[in-house]
Amino acid sequence: MSEPIITIVDDDDAVRDSLALLLNFRGFRCRGFACAEECLAEWQPDWRGCLLLDLRMGGMDGLALQSALAERGSRLPVVFLTGHGDIAHARAALKAGAVDFLEKPYAEAALLEAVREAVARDTRQQAEHVYSNEIVMRMARLSERERQVMEFAVAGKPNREIAVLLEISPRTVEVFKARMMEKMQARSLPELVRMRMGSGVKLPP
């Protein structure tokens, strides 16, 4: 997993350097870009941490960069900094998932709080993504019949009803359920339900 890095995008060299100095002093690693286009060209799917974006820049602005990265699959949390803030832009940024929208000159404490919150959100998102992928991999190991038994069990149906629906004996249902629970590494039905819901895979009708 990649180390969290604060990606700073601001066309003012002095602002970019001062932000990096402050954040480095507080233990954060940083990378900087002088324009949105440069950041977009260098972006990698495995980036972790957060984006610290200036709203208004020459060429592509911060909101456009936020949107373009989201289209490429980026889940990096965003904190906006601007000297030209207004309610409409703040609303658009937050609606698109930004963690915070701070006006320059920013308060150091507010900036650090927003960055910490953004990095914490990214850490949670990454952990959820890893967990979801692991559950999907476990589900892929199930046979078709084991998958059917799992879906009915998660839906709350007892063994006898599952047996009728699948036209097999209750004892056979028990065998499939035991194999399914072992492959899913679930110790109980409630745990299986949490796994199934956390997989991100759409539940069948």
C-alpha positions as CSV (number, residue, x, y, z in Angstrom):
1,M,0.0,0.0,0.0
2,S,1.4,3.5,-0.9
3,E,2.4,5.9,1.8
4,P,0.0,8.8,2.4
5,I,1.3,12.0,0.6
6,I,-0.3,15.4,0.5
7,T,-0.6,16.5,-3.1
8,I,-0.5,20.3,-3.3
9,V,-1.7,22.0,-6.5
10,D,-1.3,25.7,-6.5
11,D,0.0,28.1,-9.2
12,D,1.6,30.4,-6.6
13,D,5.1,29.1,-5.9
14,A,5.3,30.8,-2.6
15,V,2.0,29.4,-1.3
16,R,2.9,25.9,-2.5
17,D,6.3,26.1,-0.8
18,S,4.9,27.4,2.5
19,L,2.2,24.7,2.6
20,A,4.8,22.0,2.0
21,L,7.1,23.5,4.7
22,L,4.3,23.6,7.2
23,L,3.0,20.1,6.4
24,N,6.5,18.6,6.3
25,F,7.2,20.1,9.8
26,R,4.0,18.4,11.0
27,G,5.2,15.0,9.7
28,F,3.4,14.9,6.3
29,R,5.1,14.0,3.1
30,C,4.2,16.3,0.2
31,R,4.4,16.6,-3.6
32,G,3.6,19.8,-5.5
33,F,2.3,20.8,-8.9
34,A,2.1,24.3,-10.3
35,C,-1.0,23.6,-12.4
36,A,-3.9,21.2,-12.5
37,E,-2.9,19.8,-15.9
38,E,0.5,18.7,-14.6
39,C,-1.1,16.9,-11.6
40,L,-3.6,15.2,-13.9
41,A,-0.8,14.0,-16.2
42,E,1.2,12.6,-13.3
43,W,-1.7,11.1,-11.3
44,Q,-1.4,7.4,-10.4
45,P,-4.3,5.1,-9.2
46,D,-2.3,4.0,-6.1
47,W,-1.9,7.6,-4.7
48,R,-2.8,7.7,-1.0
49,G,-3.3,10.7,1.3
50,C,-5.2,13.7,0.1
51,L,-5.3,16.6,-2.5
52,L,-4.8,20.2,-1.4
53,L,-6.1,22.2,-4.3
54,D,-6.2,25.9,-5.2
55,L,-9.6,26.8,-6.6
56,R,-8.7,29.3,-9.2
57,M,-5.6,28.7,-11.4
58,G,-4.7,29.5,-15.0
59,G,-6.1,26.8,-17.3
60,M,-8.0,24.0,-15.5
61,D,-9.3,25.1,-12.1
62,G,-9.5,23.1,-8.9
63,L,-13.1,22.0,-9.3
64,A,-12.4,20.8,-12.9
65,L,-9.4,18.9,-11.6
66,Q,-11.5,17.3,-8.8
67,S,-14.0,16.2,-11.4
68,A,-11.4,14.9,-13.9
69,L,-9.7,12.8,-11.2
70,A,-13.0,11.4,-10.0
71,E,-13.7,10.3,-13.6
72,R,-10.4,8.4,-13.6
73,G,-11.4,6.6,-10.5
74,S,-9.6,8.7,-7.9
75,R,-11.1,8.5,-4.4
76,L,-8.5,10.8,-2.8
77,P,-10.2,13.2,-0.4
78,V,-9.9,16.9,-1.4
79,V,-9.3,20.1,0.6
80,F,-9.8,23.3,-1.3
81,L,-7.8,26.5,-0.6
82,T,-8.9,29.8,-2.3
83,G,-8.5,33.5,-2.1
84,H,-11.7,33.9,-4.1
85,G,-14.1,31.8,-2.2
86,D,-17.8,32.1,-2.5
87,I,-20.9,30.1,-1.4
88,A,-21.6,28.7,-4.9
89,H,-18.1,27.3,-5.3
90,A,-18.0,26.0,-1.8
91,R,-21.3,24.2,-2.2
92,A,-20.1,22.7,-5.5
93,A,-16.8,21.5,-4.0
94,L,-18.5,19.9,-0.9
95,K,-21.2,18.3,-3.0
96,A,-18.5,16.7,-5.1
97,G,-17.1,15.2,-1.9
98,A,-14.5,17.7,-0.7
99,V,-13.6,17.5,3.0
100,D,-13.3,21.2,3.5
101,F,-13.2,24.6,1.7
102,L,-10.8,27.1,3.3
103,E,-10.2,30.7,2.4
104,K,-6.8,32.3,2.2
105,P,-5.2,33.5,4.4
106,Y,-6.0,30.2,6.1
107,A,-5.7,29.5,9.8
108,E,-2.9,27.0,10.4
109,A,-4.9,25.0,12.9
110,A,-7.9,24.8,10.5
111,L,-5.7,23.7,7.6
112,L,-4.0,21.0,9.7
113,E,-7.4,19.7,11.0
114,A,-8.7,19.5,7.5
115,V,-5.7,17.7,6.2
116,R,-5.7,15.2,9.1
117,E,-9.4,14.5,8.5
118,A,-8.8,14.0,4.8
119,V,-5.9,11.6,5.4
120,A,-8.0,9.7,8.0
121,R,-10.9,9.5,5.5
122,D,-8.5,8.1,2.8
123,T,-7.2,5.5,5.3
124,R,-10.7,4.4,6.1
125,Q,-11.7,4.2,2.4
126,Q,-8.6,2.2,1.5
127,A,-9.2,-0.3,4.4
128,E,-12.8,-0.7,3.2
129,H,-11.6,-1.2,-0.4
130,V,-9.1,-3.9,0.6
131,Y,-11.8,-5.6,2.8
132,S,-14.3,-5.5,0.0
133,N,-11.8,-7.0,-2.5
134,E,-11.0,-9.8,-0.1
135,I,-14.7,-10.7,0.4
136,V,-15.2,-10.7,-3.4
137,M,-12.3,-13.1,-3.8
138,R,-13.8,-15.4,-1.2
139,M,-17.1,-15.3,-2.9
140,A,-15.4,-16.2,-6.2
141,R,-14.3,-19.5,-4.7
142,L,-17.8,-20.6,-4.0
143,S,-19.6,-23.1,-6.3
144,E,-22.8,-22.0,-7.9
145,R,-24.8,-24.0,-5.3
146,E,-22.8,-22.7,-2.4
147,R,-23.4,-19.1,-3.7
148,Q,-27.2,-19.8,-3.9
149,V,-27.3,-21.1,-0.4
150,M,-25.3,-18.1,0.8
151,E,-27.8,-15.6,-0.8
152,F,-30.8,-17.4,0.7
153,A,-29.1,-17.6,4.1
154,V,-28.2,-13.9,4.0
155,A,-31.8,-13.2,3.1
156,G,-32.8,-14.9,6.4
157,K,-34.3,-18.1,5.0
158,P,-34.1,-21.3,7.1
159,N,-32.5,-24.5,5.8
160,R,-35.9,-26.2,5.2
161,E,-37.1,-23.3,3.0
162,I,-33.8,-23.2,1.2
163,A,-34.1,-26.9,0.5
164,V,-37.6,-26.5,-1.0
165,L,-36.4,-23.5,-3.2
166,L,-33.4,-25.4,-4.5
167,E,-35.2,-28.8,-4.6
168,I,-32.6,-30.5,-2.5
169,S,-32.7,-32.1,1.0
170,P,-32.2,-30.1,4.2
171,R,-29.2,-32.2,5.0
172,T,-27.7,-31.3,1.6
173,V,-28.3,-27.6,2.4
174,E,-26.4,-28.1,5.7
175,V,-23.5,-29.6,3.8
176,F,-23.4,-26.7,1.3
177,K,-23.8,-24.1,4.0
178,A,-20.9,-25.6,6.0
179,R,-18.6,-25.5,3.0
180,M,-19.7,-22.0,2.1
181,M,-19.1,-20.7,5.7
182,E,-15.6,-22.3,5.6
183,K,-14.7,-20.7,2.3
184,M,-16.1,-17.3,3.4
185,Q,-14.2,-17.6,6.7
186,A,-17.4,-16.6,8.5
187,R,-17.9,-17.8,12.1
188,S,-21.5,-17.0,12.3
189,L,-24.5,-16.0,10.2
190,P,-24.4,-12.3,11.3
191,E,-20.8,-12.2,10.3
192,L,-21.6,-13.6,6.9
193,V,-24.3,-11.0,6.5
194,R,-21.8,-8.2,7.3
195,M,-19.4,-9.7,4.8
196,R,-22.0,-10.0,2.1
197,M,-23.2,-6.4,2.6
198,G,-19.6,-5.2,2.7
199,S,-18.6,-6.8,-0.6
200,G,-20.1,-4.1,-2.6
201,V,-21.6,-6.7,-5.0
202,K,-25.3,-5.9,-5.8
203,L,-27.7,-8.2,-4.0
204,P,-29.9,-10.4,-6.3
205,P,-33.6,-9.6,-6.3
